[in-house]
Amino acid sequence: MEPALHLDVAGGTATVRIANPAKRNAMTTDMWRALPGLLERCATDPAVRVLVLTGEGETFCAGADISSLTEGADRSRDLAIAAEEALAAFPKPTLAAVRGFCVGGGCQLAAACDLRFASDDASFGVTPAKLGIVYGPSSTRRLVELTGPATAKYLLFSGELIDAGRALRTGLVDEVWPREALDRRVAEFARVLASRSQLTQAAAKEFAAGPAAPGRVAHWAEQERAGGDTAEGVAAFLERRQPRFGWTVDGRSAPCTGLPVAGH
């Protein structure tokens, strides 16, 4: 199988699979280069309400393909950072489904997602200290925000791997499941996310990223007044039914239908 990123869209969820099985799904230069464009397609597709990033087979991503560094370390690093920033800026909820190794550039991508669910046999590591590479400031800050400075320094200074239990305790992951239950839990939670208001999610994602830029609070207040999701949410609550939210990040109406959520 040639190294590639594979995209599937079903039930409101876009699933991006990192596929390079010969090298534990390591990201090649071409894969880093392709990711922002793929994300842009998903961002503007009204059929996509949530994005799941995972690895093909038994591992998530073992980092950057080291052989690609011979093509130019600076260029490869720039592409990796651009891909990470595109993932962090994706306007809809993102969820990394992690099994096996999540190391180096793989951990960088997982950290750029909004949420991370892992199998109980997953391993996490940030390994630039093993290669003499300077980890970028935005990647470092993102890791610190997730784990706190002590754990971030442990990972960055040592390059050592930590198990899923420690990743959960330190905030690097949000949930840990037995390997055989992970896909079911991810699919279930993706359906929950897909059934909720994109208006609420998009505003919350922007505000969580840092102080609101001038005019953005007013922008979201206007979107709330004009978008229709609030009226639909209240009506659905009073009528004891699932809401059909229609606001989308690109302004095209795409009511959320046919997305029942377990337990509701």
C-alpha positions in Angstrom: 0.0 0.0 0.0 1.3 3.4 -1.0 1.5 5.9 1.9 -1.6 8.1 1.8 -4.4 9.8 3.7 -7.8 8.1 3.2 -11.1 10.0 3.6 -14.5 8.5 4.2 -17.7 10.5 5.0 -20.8 8.8 6.5 -23.5 9.9 8.9 -22.1 13.4 9.4 -18.6 12.1 10.3 -15.5 12.5 8.1 -12.9 9.9 9.0 -9.3 10.5 7.9 -7.1 7.5 8.1 -3.3 7.8 8.2 -2.1 4.9 6.1 1.6 3.9 5.8 1.6 0.4 7.3 5.1 -0.4 6.3 6.4 2.3 8.6 3.7 2.2 11.4 1.7 5.0 9.6 4.6 7.5 9.7 3.7 10.7 7.8 5.6 11.3 4.6 6.3 14.7 3.1 3.5 14.2 0.6 1.1 13.2 3.4 1.9 16.3 5.4 1.4 18.4 2.2 -1.9 16.8 1.5 -3.6 17.2 4.9 -4.5 20.9 4.8 -6.3 20.6 1.4 -8.2 17.5 2.6 -9.2 19.4 5.8 -10.4 22.4 3.7 -12.6 20.1 1.7 -14.2 18.7 4.9 -14.6 22.2 6.4 -16.7 23.4 3.4 -18.7 20.2 3.1 -22.1 20.6 4.8 -22.4 16.8 5.0 -19.4 16.8 7.5 -20.2 17.8 11.1 -17.3 16.2 12.9 -13.9 14.8 11.9 -12.2 11.7 13.2 -8.5 11.3 12.7 -7.1 7.8 13.1 -4.5 5.3 11.8 -4.9 2.4 9.5 -4.7 -1.0 11.3 -3.1 -1.4 14.7 -1.3 1.9 15.2 -2.1 5.6 15.0 1.1 7.2 13.7 4.7 6.6 14.5 5.7 10.2 13.6 7.3 11.7 10.6 8.9 9.4 8.1 12.6 10.0 8.9 13.7 9.2 5.4 11.7 12.3 4.2 14.0 14.5 6.3 16.7 13.8 3.8 14.6 15.8 1.3 15.1 18.9 3.5 14.6 19.0 7.2 13.3 22.6 7.3 10.9 22.0 4.4 9.5 18.8 6.0 9.1 20.6 9.4 7.3 23.6 7.8 4.9 21.2 6.1 4.3 19.3 9.4 3.6 22.6 11.2 1.3 23.8 8.5 -0.7 20.5 8.7 -0.9 20.7 12.5 -2.1 24.3 12.4 -4.7 23.5 9.7 -6.0 20.7 11.9 -6.1 22.9 15.0 -8.0 25.6 13.0 -10.5 23.2 11.6 -13.9 24.8 12.4 -15.8 21.7 13.4 -15.1 19.3 16.2 -12.1 16.9 15.8 -11.5 13.7 17.6 -8.3 11.6 17.4 -8.9 7.8 17.8 -5.6 6.5 19.0 -4.4 2.9 19.2 -0.9 1.6 19.3 1.9 4.1 18.8 1.2 7.9 18.8 4.7 9.3 18.6 6.4 12.4 17.4 4.5 13.9 14.5 1.6 11.6 15.3 1.4 13.0 18.8 1.6 16.4 17.3 -1.4 15.7 15.2 -3.4 14.1 18.0 -2.7 17.2 20.2 -4.0 19.4 17.5 -7.4 17.7 17.7 -10.1 18.9 20.1 -10.4 15.5 21.8 -8.4 12.3 22.0 -9.8 8.8 22.8 -7.3 6.0 23.1 -7.1 2.3 23.4 -5.6 1.0 26.7 -2.5 -0.3 24.9 -1.7 3.0 23.2 1.7 4.7 23.8 2.5 8.4 23.5 5.8 10.2 23.0 7.2 13.5 21.8 10.6 12.7 20.4 12.5 15.7 18.9 15.2 15.4 21.6 16.1 12.0 20.1 16.8 13.7 16.8 18.1 17.1 17.9 15.1 18.9 16.4 13.6 22.1 17.9 9.9 21.5 18.7 8.0 24.5 17.4 6.5 27.1 19.8 2.9 26.5 18.8 3.3 22.8 19.2 5.0 23.2 22.6 2.3 25.6 23.8 -0.4 23.2 22.7 1.2 20.3 24.6 1.6 22.5 27.7 -2.0 23.5 27.6 -3.1 19.9 27.5 -0.8 18.3 30.1 0.7 21.2 32.1 4.3 22.3 32.0 5.7 19.4 34.1 4.5 16.6 31.9 5.2 18.6 28.7 8.8 19.0 29.9 9.1 15.3 30.8 7.9 14.4 27.3 10.0 16.9 25.4 13.2 16.6 27.5 13.3 12.8 27.5 11.5 11.7 24.4 10.3 8.7 26.5 7.0 7.0 25.8 4.1 7.1 28.3 1.2 4.6 28.5 -2.5 5.4 28.0 -3.1 5.4 31.8 -0.5 8.2 32.4 -1.8 10.0 29.3 -5.3 10.0 30.8 -4.1 11.2 34.2 -2.1 14.1 32.7 -4.8 15.3 30.3 -3.1 14.2 27.1 -6.2 12.0 26.3 -9.8 12.3 27.4 -10.9 8.7 27.5 -9.3 5.3 27.5 -11.1 2.2 26.3 -10.2 -1.5 25.7 -8.9 -1.9 22.2 -12.0 -3.9 21.1 -14.3 -1.1 22.4 -12.5 1.9 21.0 -14.1 2.1 17.5 -17.6 1.6 18.9 -17.1 4.4 21.5 -15.6 6.8 18.9 -18.5 6.2 16.5 -21.0 6.7 19.3 -19.4 9.9 20.5 -19.0 11.2 16.9 -22.7 10.8 16.5 -23.3 12.8 19.7 -21.1 15.6 18.3 -22.7 15.5 14.9 -26.2 15.8 16.5 -25.3 19.0 18.4 -25.4 22.7 17.2 -22.5 23.6 15.0 -23.1 27.2 16.0 -22.4 26.4 19.6 -19.4 24.3 18.7 -17.8 26.8 16.3 -18.1 29.7 18.7 -16.9 27.6 21.7 -13.9 26.4 19.6 -12.9 29.9 18.7 -13.3 31.3 22.2 -11.3 28.4 23.7 -8.4 29.1 21.4 -7.7 32.5 23.1 -9.1 36.0 23.8 -11.8 37.0 21.3 -10.7 39.3 18.6 -12.5 42.7 18.3 -16.0 42.2 17.0 -16.1 38.5 17.3 -18.4 38.4 20.4 -20.9 40.6 18.4 -20.4 38.4 15.4 -21.4 35.3 17.3 -24.3 37.0 19.0 -25.6 38.0 15.5 -25.2 34.4 14.3 -27.2 33.2 17.3 -30.0 35.6 16.6 -30.2 34.9 12.9 -29.1 31.3 12.6 -32.2 29.6 13.9 -30.4 27.0 16.1 -31.6 28.5 19.4 -35.3 28.5 18.3 -34.9 24.9 17.1 -33.1 23.7 20.2 -35.8 25.2 22.5 -38.6 23.8 20.4 -37.1 20.4 20.3 -36.6 20.4 24.1 -40.3 21.4 24.7 -41.5 18.8 22.2 -39.2 16.2 23.6 -37.6 15.3 20.3 -34.1 15.4 18.7 -33.3 18.9 17.4 -32.6 19.4 13.7 -29.9 22.1 13.8 -29.4 23.8 10.4 -26.6 26.4 11.0 -23.3 25.4 9.3 -19.9 27.0 9.4 -20.0 27.9 5.7 -23.5 29.4 5.8 -25.2 26.6 3.8 -28.3 25.1 5.4 -27.8 21.4 6.2 -30.3 20.2 8.8 -29.0 17.5 11.1 -31.3 14.6 10.4 -31.1 10.8 10.8 -28.5 11.1 13.6 -30.1 9.4 16.6 -28.0 9.4 19.8 -27.8 6.4 22.0 -29.8 7.0 25.2 -31.8 9.9 23.8 
